[in-house]
Amino acid sequence: MSALRIGFIGTGRPRGTAGSTGFGMAYQHADGYRALGGRCDLVAAADIVQENVQAFADAYDIPRTYLDYHQMLEEEELDVVSLCTWPHLHEQMTVDCAEVGLRAVHCEKPMADTWGGARRMARVCAQKGVQLTFNHMRRFSKVMRNAKVLLDDGQIGDLRRIEFGRYNLCDTGTHWFDTANYFADQTPVDWVMAQLHYAKKKLVFGAHQENQALALWRYSDGVFGLALTSGEEDIPRVHCRLLGSEGLIEIHPAEQDAPRLRIRRKGGSAWEAVDCQGETVHDAVNHGRVIAELVHCLEHGGTPETGAQNALQATELVFASWESARRRGRVDLPLEIEDNPLVAMVESGELNPRD
C-alpha cells in the first residue's frame, strides 16, 4: 500500500512564537501523520504568510510550499488535506478540496461559522466520496475513554444527565457538546432551550462568542444535557459531570487540585480517583489518535468517530443554543436555519457588545 500524500492549508506561526494565535494546530496534525511512519508522506503546505509556511516546511522536511492553496490543490496529487485555518474559512476551503477529488479532509474545529455552511461541507464531501473529519480530539483521551467504560459498565446506574462548563458554547463548547454526545452514544436530540449574555465583545479566531450562557437539551431516550459557560474569573471548575441514577462521575481540569477523573460508585458514598496514566483531556497525544483513526479508516474502511455526522450533531447543539436565545424559546430539532444566530443578533443591534 503506497503512502498517503498529505498537504496542509493554514500552517500558522511556529509554536511558541510570541503573540501567536491558533496554537500551532498544523504542527499538531503533522506530528500525528509523522508518527505513522511510512504510511503518510508530508508533501506540501500552503499559507498566506511566506515565513510561516517556510518555517513549517523546514520543521517537517516538506519539499514544496505555496502562498495560494488553490495552486497547491491543482499541482499536487494529494490524498489528504489538513485544514488548520480560522472557522469562517472552513466551508469554502473544504468544498474546494472536495472538488479536486481528495480522499479525505481533516479540519480543525469548530466546523464552520454558520449552520448552513457546516451542512454544506458535509453534503458536498458525501456527494464526492470524501472522508471529512474534525479535530474533536478530547473524546480520544484516556480520561474520556475510562469514564465511558465506567458509564457503560453501569458503575453509576442509568445515565440521567450530562453537564459541562467551559468558556463558550462554540470554540471550546464544540468539544464538550461532542463529548456529551459521545457519552450519550450519539443519541438524537429532541430539543434545545438556552439563553445568553453578550455585553463585552469577545472574538475567538475572528468569531463572536457569548460571555455567558446556559443551555439545556434533551436526548430522545430521556437523558438531559446542561451546559454553563462563563469567563475566566467564574468559569465552572468541573469540566464535565455524568449524573447517574446511582452514582456520579466527574472530569476535572488539569489546573484543579483534584483527580482528572473520579467516580462515586453506586452503593458507595466516597469519591474514588481513576488512574488515567497522567493524561488530561487536552494532551497532544489525542491529536495523534484522531489522525491514526482517520488514516486507518482510509486504509481499511469504516467511519471515523470524528466524522462529519458526529461533528454535525455537536455543531447543531451550538447553533440551536444560540437560536433558542434569539427566539427566546425552545428549539425543536432538526434545526432549520442557515445563518449564525449570535452574529445575526449582533448585526441587527439586538445584542450590542462593547469593545
Short mmCIF file of the C-alpha atoms (twelve columns), coordinates in Angstrom:
data_MODEL
# 
_entry.id   MODEL 
# 
loop_
_atom_site.group_PDB 
_atom_site.id 
_atom_site.type_symbol 
_atom_site.label_atom_id 
_atom_site.label_alt_id 
_atom_site.label_comp_id 
_atom_site.label_asym_id 
_atom_site.label_seq_id 
_atom_site.Cartn_x 
_atom_site.Cartn_y 
_atom_site.Cartn_z 
_atom_site.pdbx_PDB_model_num 
ATOM 1   C CA . MET A 1   0.000   0.000  0.000  1 
ATOM 2   C CA . SER A 2   1.520   3.323  -1.054 1 
ATOM 3   C CA . ALA A 3   1.877   6.144  1.440  1 
ATOM 4   C CA . LEU A 4   -0.882  8.726  1.671  1 
ATOM 5   C CA . ARG A 5   0.182   12.091 0.301  1 
ATOM 6   C CA . ILE A 6   -0.591  14.768 2.895  1 
ATOM 7   C CA . GLY A 7   -0.966  18.510 2.383  1 
ATOM 8   C CA . PHE A 8   -1.724  21.350 4.797  1 
ATOM 9   C CA . ILE A 9   -3.748  24.531 4.413  1 
ATOM 10  C CA . GLY A 10  -3.018  27.120 7.088  1 
ATOM 11  C CA . THR A 11  0.214   26.493 8.980  1 
ATOM 12  C CA . GLY A 12  0.064   29.479 11.333 1 
ATOM 13  C CA . ARG A 13  3.042   30.812 13.209 1 
ATOM 14  C CA . PRO A 14  5.609   28.438 14.658 1 
ATOM 15  C CA . ARG A 15  4.625   27.067 18.052 1 
ATOM 16  C CA . GLY A 16  5.963   29.219 20.859 1 
ATOM 17  C CA . THR A 17  6.077   32.392 18.754 1 
ATOM 18  C CA . ALA A 18  5.231   35.459 20.840 1 
ATOM 19  C CA . GLY A 19  1.694   36.603 20.182 1 
ATOM 20  C CA . SER A 20  0.830   33.597 18.050 1 
ATOM 21  C CA . THR A 21  -2.782  32.510 17.726 1 
ATOM 22  C CA . GLY A 22  -4.119  29.181 16.644 1 
ATOM 23  C CA . PHE A 23  -1.957  27.083 18.958 1 
ATOM 24  C CA . GLY A 24  0.093   25.747 16.039 1 
ATOM 25  C CA . MET A 25  -2.569  23.207 15.132 1 
ATOM 26  C CA . ALA A 26  -0.939  22.324 11.822 1 
ATOM 27  C CA . TYR A 27  2.104   21.253 13.835 1 
ATOM 28  C CA . GLN A 28  -0.092  19.009 15.992 1 
ATOM 29  C CA . HIS A 29  -1.565  17.436 12.854 1 
ATOM 30  C CA . ALA A 30  1.868   16.972 11.294 1 
ATOM 31  C CA . ASP A 31  3.153   15.232 14.415 1 
ATOM 32  C CA . GLY A 32  0.224   12.819 14.141 1 
ATOM 33  C CA . TYR A 33  0.913   11.949 10.498 1 
ATOM 34  C CA . ARG A 34  4.655   11.633 11.057 1 
ATOM 35  C CA . ALA A 35  4.082   9.255  13.972 1 
ATOM 36  C CA . LEU A 36  2.523   6.812  11.485 1 
ATOM 37  C CA . GLY A 37  5.855   6.414  9.724  1 
ATOM 38  C CA . GLY A 38  5.828   5.335  6.083  1 
ATOM 39  C CA . ARG A 39  2.035   5.299  5.900  1 
ATOM 40  C CA . CYS A 40  1.968   9.085  5.346  1 
ATOM 41  C CA . ASP A 41  4.170   11.358 3.252  1 
ATOM 42  C CA . LEU A 42  4.068   15.097 4.056  1 
ATOM 43  C CA . VAL A 43  4.484   16.660 0.629  1 
ATOM 44  C CA . ALA A 44  3.110   20.229 0.557  1 
ATOM 45  C CA . ALA A 45  1.833   23.120 2.668  1 
ATOM 46  C CA . ALA A 46  0.073   26.411 1.950  1 
ATOM 47  C CA . ASP A 47  -0.230  29.592 3.986  1 
ATOM 48  C CA . ILE A 48  -0.695  33.251 3.063  1 
ATOM 49  C CA . VAL A 49  2.455   34.207 5.041  1 
ATOM 50  C CA . GLN A 50  5.699   33.024 3.465  1 
ATOM 51  C CA . GLU A 51  7.759   32.953 6.667  1 
ATOM 52  C CA . ASN A 52  5.111   30.868 8.418  1 
ATOM 53  C CA . VAL A 53  4.741   28.241 5.725  1 
ATOM 54  C CA . GLN A 54  8.520   28.031 5.274  1 
ATOM 55  C CA . ALA A 55  9.091   27.555 8.995  1 
ATOM 56  C CA . PHE A 56  6.518   24.760 8.983  1 
ATOM 57  C CA . ALA A 57  8.064   23.119 5.924  1 
ATOM 58  C CA . ASP A 58  11.526  23.310 7.481  1 
ATOM 59  C CA . ALA A 59  10.264  21.712 10.696 1 
ATOM 60  C CA . TYR A 60  8.889   18.672 8.849  1 
ATOM 61  C CA . ASP A 61  11.105  18.459 5.747  1 
ATOM 62  C CA . ILE A 62  8.137   19.264 3.486  1 
ATOM 63  C CA . PRO A 63  9.509   19.803 -0.030 1 
ATOM 64  C CA . ARG A 64  7.033   22.297 -1.512 1 
ATOM 65  C CA . THR A 65  5.283   25.395 -0.166 1 
ATOM 66  C CA . TYR A 66  2.558   27.614 -1.597 1 
ATOM 67  C CA . LEU A 67  1.045   31.000 -0.823 1 
ATOM 68  C CA . ASP A 68  -2.181  30.056 -2.637 1 
ATOM 69  C CA . TYR A 69  -3.900  26.843 -1.558 1 
ATOM 70  C CA . HIS A 70  -5.750  26.638 -4.890 1 
ATOM 71  C CA . GLN A 71  -2.391  26.288 -6.629 1 
ATOM 72  C CA . MET A 72  -1.355  23.557 -4.225 1 
ATOM 73  C CA . LEU A 73  -4.579  21.629 -4.853 1 
ATOM 74  C CA . GLU A 74  -4.081  21.931 -8.633 1 
ATOM 75  C CA . GLU A 75  -0.401  20.987 -8.750 1 
ATOM 76  C CA . GLU A 76  -0.122  18.320 -6.054 1 
ATOM 77  C CA . GLU A 77  -1.756  14.905 -6.255 1 
ATOM 78  C CA . LEU A 78  -2.828  14.873 -2.629 1 
ATOM 79  C CA . ASP A 79  -4.794  12.208 -0.802 1 
ATOM 80  C CA . VAL A 80  -5.458  14.107 2.422  1 
ATOM 81  C CA . VAL A 81  -5.505  17.776 3.395  1 
ATOM 82  C CA . SER A 82  -5.339  19.002 6.973  1 
ATOM 83  C CA . LEU A 83  -7.239  22.281 7.155  1 
ATOM 84  C CA . CYS A 84  -5.999  24.449 10.044 1 
ATOM 85  C CA . THR A 85  -7.452  27.888 9.310  1 
ATOM 86  C CA . TRP A 86  -9.985  30.040 11.150 1 
ATOM 87  C CA . PRO A 87  -13.631 28.887 11.190 1 
ATOM 88  C CA . HIS A 88  -15.016 31.363 8.641  1 
ATOM 89  C CA . LEU A 89  -12.686 29.837 6.025  1 
ATOM 90  C CA . HIS A 90  -13.538 26.180 6.637  1 
ATOM 91  C CA . GLU A 91  -16.640 25.883 4.475  1 
ATOM 92  C CA . GLN A 92  -15.265 27.073 1.140  1 
ATOM 93  C CA . MET A 93  -11.834 25.530 1.624  1 
ATOM 94  C CA . THR A 94  -13.390 22.151 2.389  1 
ATOM 95  C CA . VAL A 95  -15.617 22.369 -0.685 1 
ATOM 96  C CA . ASP A 96  -12.607 23.329 -2.826 1 
ATOM 97  C CA . CYS A 97  -10.705 20.305 -1.510 1 
ATOM 98  C CA . ALA A 98  -13.642 18.009 -2.244 1 
ATOM 99  C CA . GLU A 99  -13.981 19.339 -5.784 1 
ATOM 100 C CA . VAL A 100 -10.436 18.287 -6.758 1 
ATOM 101 C CA . GLY A 101 -11.003 14.683 -5.721 1 
ATOM 102 C CA . LEU A 102 -9.110  14.260 -2.474 1 
ATOM 103 C CA . ARG A 103 -9.742  11.132 -0.447 1 
ATOM 104 C CA . ALA A 104 -10.056 12.990 2.859  1 
ATOM 105 C CA . VAL A 105 -10.164 16.376 4.567  1 
ATOM 106 C CA . HIS A 106 -9.265  16.682 8.229  1 
ATOM 107 C CA . CYS A 107 -10.479 20.041 9.511  1 
ATOM 108 C CA . GLU A 108 -9.962  21.956 12.721 1 
ATOM 109 C CA . LYS A 109 -12.989 22.688 14.881 1 
ATOM 110 C CA . PRO A 110 -15.494 24.314 15.034 1 
ATOM 111 C CA . MET A 111 -16.970 23.131 11.735 1 
ATOM 112 C CA . ALA A 112 -17.993 26.471 10.221 1 
ATOM 113 C CA . ASP A 113 -19.262 29.929 11.117 1 
ATOM 114 C CA . THR A 114 -22.866 29.177 10.043 1 
ATOM 115 C CA . TRP A 115 -25.139 26.172 10.373 1 
ATOM 116 C CA . GLY A 116 -25.810 26.205 6.652  1 
ATOM 117 C CA . GLY A 117 -22.064 26.210 5.987  1 
ATOM 118 C CA . ALA A 118 -21.483 23.214 8.232  1 
ATOM 119 C CA . ARG A 119 -24.180 21.224 6.457  1 
ATOM 120 C CA . ARG A 120 -22.831 22.214 3.027  1 
ATOM 121 C CA . MET A 121 -19.364 20.933 3.927  1 
ATOM 122 C CA . ALA A 122 -20.770 17.584 4.971  1 
ATOM 123 C CA . ARG A 123 -23.135 17.357 1.995  1 
ATOM 124 C CA . VAL A 124 -20.524 18.110 -0.673 1 
ATOM 125 C CA . CYS A 125 -17.967 15.727 0.816  1 
ATOM 126 C CA . ALA A 126 -20.580 12.972 0.995  1 
ATOM 127 C CA . GLN A 127 -21.523 13.561 -2.633 1 
ATOM 128 C CA . LYS A 128 -17.883 13.453 -3.728 1 
ATOM 129 C CA . GLY A 129 -16.998 10.431 -1.601 1 
ATOM 130 C CA . VAL A 130 -14.534 12.418 0.508  1 
ATOM 131 C CA . GLN A 131 -13.952 11.367 4.128  1 
ATOM 132 C CA . LEU A 132 -14.499 14.501 6.222  1 
ATOM 133 C CA . THR A 133 -13.318 14.613 9.835  1 
ATOM 134 C CA . PHE A 134 -12.957 17.291 12.506 1 
ATOM 135 C CA . ASN A 135 -10.448 17.553 15.314 1 
ATOM 136 C CA . HIS A 136 -12.768 16.739 18.227 1 
ATOM 137 C CA . MET A 137 -9.825  15.043 19.864 1 
ATOM 138 C CA . ARG A 138 -10.857 15.088 23.505 1 
ATOM 139 C CA . ARG A 139 -13.080 12.024 23.167 1 
ATOM 140 C CA . PHE A 140 -9.868  10.045 22.494 1 
ATOM 141 C CA . SER A 141 -8.215  10.866 25.824 1 
ATOM 142 C CA . LYS A 142 -7.801  8.157  28.444 1 
ATOM 143 C CA . VAL A 143 -9.874  10.376 30.741 1 
ATOM 144 C CA . MET A 144 -12.900 10.221 28.425 1 
ATOM 145 C CA . ARG A 145 -12.380 6.586  27.449 1 
ATOM 146 C CA . ASN A 146 -12.138 5.472  31.061 1 
ATOM 147 C CA . ALA A 147 -15.220 7.488  32.001 1 
ATOM 148 C CA . LYS A 148 -17.157 5.848  29.157 1 
ATOM 149 C CA . VAL A 149 -16.121 2.359  30.282 1 
ATOM 150 C CA . LEU A 150 -17.324 3.098  33.815 1 
ATOM 151 C CA . LEU A 151 -20.593 4.509  32.473 1 
ATOM 152 C CA . ASP A 152 -21.225 1.582  30.113 1 
ATOM 153 C CA . ASP A 153 -20.370 -0.861 32.896 1 
ATOM 154 C CA . GLY A 154 -23.245 0.524  34.956 1 
ATOM 155 C CA . GLN A 155 -20.991 1.837  37.719 1 
ATOM 156 C CA . ILE A 156 -23.267 4.868  38.284 1 
ATOM 157 C CA . GLY A 157 -26.511 3.186  37.294 1 
ATOM 158 C CA . ASP A 158 -28.516 4.597  34.383 1 
ATOM 159 C CA . LEU A 159 -27.324 7.886  32.893 1 
ATOM 160 C CA . ARG A 160 -29.673 10.733 33.763 1 
ATOM 161 C CA . ARG A 161 -27.847 13.967 32.933 1 
ATOM 162 C CA . ILE A 162 -24.624 15.178 31.302 1 
ATOM 163 C CA . GLU A 163 -23.248 18.545 32.398 1 
ATOM 164 C CA . PHE A 164 -20.293 20.614 31.229 1 
ATOM 165 C CA . GLY A 165 -18.889 24.037 31.977 1 
ATOM 166 C CA . ARG A 166 -16.379 25.974 29.891 1 
ATOM 167 C CA . TYR A 167 -15.606 29.358 28.312 1 
ATOM 168 C CA . ASN A 168 -18.175 29.447 25.493 1 
ATOM 169 C CA . LEU A 169 -20.609 27.300 23.536 1 
ATOM 170 C CA . CYS A 170 -18.729 27.272 20.245 1 
ATOM 171 C CA . ASP A 171 -14.938 27.441 20.270 1 
ATOM 172 C CA . THR A 172 -14.440 25.319 23.397 1 
ATOM 173 C CA . GLY A 173 -18.049 24.207 23.692 1 
ATOM 174 C CA . THR A 174 -17.942 22.249 20.442 1 
ATOM 175 C CA . HIS A 175 -15.527 19.822 22.140 1 
ATOM 176 C CA . TRP A 176 -17.857 19.376 25.092 1 
ATOM 177 C CA . PHE A 177 -21.035 19.020 23.055 1 
ATOM 178 C CA . ASP A 178 -19.155 16.335 21.127 1 
ATOM 179 C CA . THR A 179 -18.085 14.528 24.297 1 
ATOM 180 C CA . ALA A 180 -21.607 14.816 25.723 1 
ATOM 181 C CA . ASN A 181 -22.900 13.120 22.576 1 
ATOM 182 C CA . TYR A 182 -20.140 10.507 22.933 1 
ATOM 183 C CA . PHE A 183 -21.293 9.684  26.455 1 
ATOM 184 C CA . ALA A 184 -24.902 9.620  25.192 1 
ATOM 185 C CA . ASP A 185 -23.994 7.130  22.406 1 
ATOM 186 C CA . GLN A 186 -24.776 9.755  19.742 1 
ATOM 187 C CA . THR A 187 -28.471 9.507  20.609 1 
ATOM 188 C CA . PRO A 188 -30.523 12.098 18.659 1 
ATOM 189 C CA . VAL A 189 -31.515 15.300 20.466 1 
ATOM 190 C CA . ASP A 190 -35.190 16.336 20.549 1 
ATOM 191 C CA . TRP A 191 -34.915 19.957 21.627 1 
ATOM 192 C CA . VAL A 192 -32.667 22.716 22.988 1 
ATOM 193 C CA . MET A 193 -33.507 25.657 25.243 1 
ATOM 194 C CA . ALA A 194 -30.913 28.333 26.041 1 
ATOM 195 C CA . GLN A 195 -30.216 31.926 26.945 1 
ATOM 196 C CA . LEU A 196 -27.059 34.016 26.783 1 
ATOM 197 C CA . HIS A 197 -25.385 37.253 27.866 1 
ATOM 198 C CA . TYR A 198 -23.127 39.173 25.469 1 
ATOM 199 C CA . ALA A 199 -22.128 42.628 26.710 1 
ATOM 200 C CA . LYS A 200 -18.359 42.696 26.112 1 
ATOM 201 C CA . LYS A 201 -17.107 41.879 22.629 1 
ATOM 202 C CA . LYS A 202 -15.319 38.550 22.557 1 
ATOM 203 C CA . LEU A 203 -13.803 37.302 19.320 1 
ATOM 204 C CA . VAL A 204 -12.050 33.949 19.191 1 
ATOM 205 C CA . PHE A 205 -10.289 33.315 15.862 1 
ATOM 206 C CA . GLY A 206 -12.413 36.106 14.414 1 
ATOM 207 C CA . ALA A 207 -15.728 34.650 15.586 1 
ATOM 208 C CA . HIS A 208 -18.149 36.093 18.154 1 
ATOM 209 C CA . GLN A 209 -18.500 34.103 21.389 1 
ATOM 210 C CA . GLU A 210 -21.001 34.850 24.144 1 
ATOM 211 C CA . ASN A 211 -19.817 35.982 27.594 1 
ATOM 212 C CA . GLN A 212 -22.157 33.677 29.491 1 
ATOM 213 C CA . ALA A 213 -24.740 31.078 28.525 1 
ATOM 214 C CA . LEU A 214 -26.998 28.423 29.947 1 
ATOM 215 C CA . ALA A 215 -28.218 25.627 27.655 1 
ATOM 216 C CA . LEU A 216 -30.471 22.652 28.324 1 
ATOM 217 C CA . TRP A 217 -31.201 19.861 25.847 1 
ATOM 218 C CA . ARG A 218 -32.964 16.506 25.853 1 
ATOM 219 C CA . TYR A 219 -31.897 13.333 24.096 1 
ATOM 220 C CA . SER A 220 -34.621 11.145 22.652 1 
ATOM 221 C CA . ASP A 221 -34.028 8.489  25.331 1 
ATOM 222 C CA . GLY A 222 -34.807 10.976 28.113 1 
ATOM 223 C CA . VAL A 223 -31.241 11.853 29.139 1 
ATOM 224 C CA . PHE A 224 -30.711 15.592 29.637 1 
ATOM 225 C CA . GLY A 225 -27.721 17.791 28.850 1 
ATOM 226 C CA . LEU A 226 -26.797 21.006 30.662 1 
ATOM 227 C CA . ALA A 227 -24.080 23.485 29.663 1 
ATOM 228 C CA . LEU A 228 -22.826 26.534 31.580 1 
ATOM 229 C CA . THR A 229 -20.367 28.980 30.038 1 
ATOM 230 C CA . SER A 230 -18.644 31.988 31.539 1 
ATOM 231 C CA . GLY A 231 -15.439 33.986 31.617 1 
ATOM 232 C CA . GLU A 232 -12.065 33.135 33.086 1 
ATOM 233 C CA . GLU A 233 -12.903 34.516 36.514 1 
ATOM 234 C CA . ASP A 234 -16.039 32.476 37.206 1 
ATOM 235 C CA . ILE A 235 -15.848 29.507 34.868 1 
ATOM 236 C CA . PRO A 236 -17.269 26.294 36.370 1 
ATOM 237 C CA . ARG A 237 -14.467 24.314 37.975 1 
ATOM 238 C CA . VAL A 238 -15.616 20.913 36.737 1 
ATOM 239 C CA . HIS A 239 -15.136 20.125 33.052 1 
ATOM 240 C CA . CYS A 240 -17.861 17.531 32.872 1 
ATOM 241 C CA . ARG A 241 -20.193 15.654 35.190 1 
ATOM 242 C CA . LEU A 242 -22.158 12.473 34.481 1 
ATOM 243 C CA . LEU A 243 -25.094 12.012 36.833 1 
ATOM 244 C CA . GLY A 244 -26.465 8.505  37.067 1 
ATOM 245 C CA . SER A 245 -29.391 7.002  38.901 1 
ATOM 246 C CA . GLU A 246 -26.992 5.571  41.487 1 
ATOM 247 C CA . GLY A 247 -23.719 7.463  41.246 1 
ATOM 248 C CA . LEU A 248 -21.643 10.272 39.760 1 
ATOM 249 C CA . ILE A 249 -18.582 10.707 37.524 1 
ATOM 250 C CA . GLU A 250 -16.586 13.956 37.363 1 
ATOM 251 C CA . ILE A 251 -13.884 15.102 34.939 1 
ATOM 252 C CA . HIS A 252 -11.687 17.937 36.250 1 
ATOM 253 C CA . PRO A 253 -9.406  20.453 34.507 1 
ATOM 254 C CA . ALA A 254 -5.658  19.882 34.759 1 
ATOM 255 C CA . GLU A 255 -5.222  23.041 36.838 1 
ATOM 256 C CA . GLN A 256 -7.598  21.833 39.540 1 
ATOM 257 C CA . ASP A 257 -6.271  20.229 42.717 1 
ATOM 258 C CA . ALA A 258 -8.359  17.131 42.118 1 
ATOM 259 C CA . PRO A 259 -8.068  13.872 40.169 1 
ATOM 260 C CA . ARG A 260 -8.607  14.285 36.439 1 
ATOM 261 C CA . LEU A 261 -11.297 11.597 36.711 1 
ATOM 262 C CA . ARG A 262 -13.170 10.459 39.784 1 
ATOM 263 C CA . ILE A 263 -16.239 8.369  40.499 1 
ATOM 264 C CA . ARG A 264 -18.729 7.887  43.299 1 
ATOM 265 C CA . ARG A 265 -19.994 4.422  42.515 1 
ATOM 266 C CA . LYS A 266 -23.437 3.061  43.186 1 
ATOM 267 C CA . GLY A 267 -23.682 1.726  46.697 1 
ATOM 268 C CA . GLY A 268 -20.847 3.972  47.902 1 
ATOM 269 C CA . SER A 269 -20.541 7.451  49.369 1 
ATOM 270 C CA . ALA A 270 -16.832 8.198  48.886 1 
ATOM 271 C CA . TRP A 271 -15.048 9.560  45.815 1 
ATOM 272 C CA . GLU A 272 -12.577 7.234  44.105 1 
ATOM 273 C CA . ALA A 273 -9.821  8.533  41.813 1 
ATOM 274 C CA . VAL A 274 -9.475  6.726  38.480 1 
ATOM 275 C CA . ASP A 275 -5.990  6.210  37.063 1 
ATOM 276 C CA . CYS A 276 -5.633  7.835  33.629 1 
ATOM 277 C CA . GLN A 277 -1.842  7.374  33.425 1 
ATOM 278 C CA . GLY A 278 -1.195  11.077 33.885 1 
ATOM 279 C CA . GLU A 279 -3.286  12.160 30.897 1 
ATOM 280 C CA . THR A 280 -5.617  15.138 30.685 1 
ATOM 281 C CA . VAL A 281 -8.296  15.857 28.098 1 
ATOM 282 C CA . HIS A 282 -6.014  18.405 26.384 1 
ATOM 283 C CA . ASP A 283 -2.905  16.303 25.753 1 
ATOM 284 C CA . ALA A 284 -1.242  16.470 22.350 1 
ATOM 285 C CA . VAL A 285 -1.301  12.666 22.099 1 
ATOM 286 C CA . ASN A 286 -5.039  12.888 21.423 1 
ATOM 287 C CA . HIS A 287 -4.455  14.757 18.142 1 
ATOM 288 C CA . GLY A 288 -2.328  11.825 17.037 1 
ATOM 289 C CA . ARG A 289 -5.038  9.355  17.978 1 
ATOM 290 C CA . VAL A 290 -7.545  11.204 15.793 1 
ATOM 291 C CA . ILE A 291 -5.076  11.171 12.878 1 
ATOM 292 C CA . ALA A 292 -4.339  7.470  13.377 1 
ATOM 293 C CA . GLU A 293 -8.036  6.597  13.287 1 
ATOM 294 C CA . LEU A 294 -8.843  8.620  10.170 1 
ATOM 295 C CA . VAL A 295 -5.859  7.100  8.342  1 
ATOM 296 C CA . HIS A 296 -6.891  3.607  9.459  1 
ATOM 297 C CA . CYS A 297 -10.390 4.207  8.044  1 
ATOM 298 C CA . LEU A 298 -8.927  5.328  4.724  1 
ATOM 299 C CA . GLU A 299 -6.776  2.219  4.551  1 
ATOM 300 C CA . HIS A 300 -9.260  -0.360 5.810  1 
ATOM 301 C CA . GLY A 301 -12.733 1.193  5.624  1 
ATOM 302 C CA . GLY A 302 -15.058 2.255  8.390  1 
ATOM 303 C CA . THR A 303 -16.398 5.543  9.691  1 
ATOM 304 C CA . PRO A 304 -14.187 7.710  11.919 1 
ATOM 305 C CA . GLU A 305 -15.601 8.788  15.273 1 
ATOM 306 C CA . THR A 306 -14.706 12.356 14.367 1 
ATOM 307 C CA . GLY A 307 -16.548 12.120 11.053 1 
ATOM 308 C CA . ALA A 308 -18.964 14.694 9.683  1 
ATOM 309 C CA . GLN A 309 -22.164 13.190 11.104 1 
ATOM 310 C CA . ASN A 310 -20.932 13.231 14.699 1 
ATOM 311 C CA . ALA A 311 -19.462 16.692 14.172 1 
ATOM 312 C CA . LEU A 312 -22.771 17.933 12.787 1 
ATOM 313 C CA . GLN A 313 -24.592 16.692 15.891 1 
ATOM 314 C CA . ALA A 314 -22.271 18.702 18.136 1 
ATOM 315 C CA . THR A 315 -22.411 21.749 15.867 1 
ATOM 316 C CA . GLU A 316 -26.203 21.658 15.726 1 
ATOM 317 C CA . LEU A 317 -26.269 21.985 19.519 1 
ATOM 318 C CA . VAL A 318 -24.090 25.110 19.301 1 
ATOM 319 C CA . PHE A 319 -26.279 26.871 16.749 1 
ATOM 320 C CA . ALA A 320 -29.526 25.595 18.281 1 
ATOM 321 C CA . SER A 321 -28.482 27.119 21.620 1 
ATOM 322 C CA . TRP A 322 -27.879 30.497 20.007 1 
ATOM 323 C CA . GLU A 323 -31.105 30.152 18.016 1 
ATOM 324 C CA . SER A 324 -33.039 29.464 21.206 1 
ATOM 325 C CA . ALA A 325 -31.642 32.688 22.670 1 
ATOM 326 C CA . ARG A 326 -32.702 34.546 19.514 1 
ATOM 327 C CA . ARG A 327 -36.240 33.124 19.647 1 
ATOM 328 C CA . ARG A 328 -36.437 33.285 23.448 1 
ATOM 329 C CA . GLY A 329 -37.929 29.835 23.416 1 
ATOM 330 C CA . ARG A 330 -37.344 26.142 22.871 1 
ATOM 331 C CA . VAL A 331 -35.942 24.985 19.544 1 
ATOM 332 C CA . ASP A 332 -37.051 21.592 18.272 1 
ATOM 333 C CA . LEU A 333 -34.555 19.674 16.161 1 
ATOM 334 C CA . PRO A 334 -33.631 19.245 13.387 1 
ATOM 335 C CA . LEU A 335 -32.510 22.862 13.230 1 
ATOM 336 C CA . GLU A 336 -33.839 24.620 10.145 1 
ATOM 337 C CA . ILE A 337 -31.800 27.797 9.823  1 
ATOM 338 C CA . GLU A 338 -28.868 28.754 7.598  1 
ATOM 339 C CA . ASP A 339 -27.153 31.593 9.466  1 
ATOM 340 C CA . ASN A 340 -25.304 32.183 12.719 1 
ATOM 341 C CA . PRO A 341 -27.885 33.463 15.255 1 
ATOM 342 C CA . LEU A 342 -25.313 35.094 17.542 1 
ATOM 343 C CA . VAL A 343 -23.801 37.079 14.668 1 
ATOM 344 C CA . ALA A 344 -27.271 37.946 13.366 1 
ATOM 345 C CA . MET A 345 -28.261 39.360 16.766 1 
ATOM 346 C CA . VAL A 346 -25.091 41.475 16.832 1 
ATOM 347 C CA . GLU A 347 -25.602 42.753 13.291 1 
ATOM 348 C CA . SER A 348 -29.256 43.620 13.948 1 
ATOM 349 C CA . GLY A 349 -28.385 45.550 17.103 1 
ATOM 350 C CA . GLU A 350 -30.328 43.170 19.329 1 
ATOM 351 C CA . LEU A 351 -27.002 42.475 21.019 1 
ATOM 352 C CA . ASN A 352 -24.596 45.379 21.387 1 
ATOM 353 C CA . PRO A 353 -21.303 44.104 22.796 1 
ATOM 354 C CA . ARG A 354 -18.846 46.861 23.662 1 
ATOM 355 C CA . ASP A 355 -15.165 46.739 22.791 1 
# 
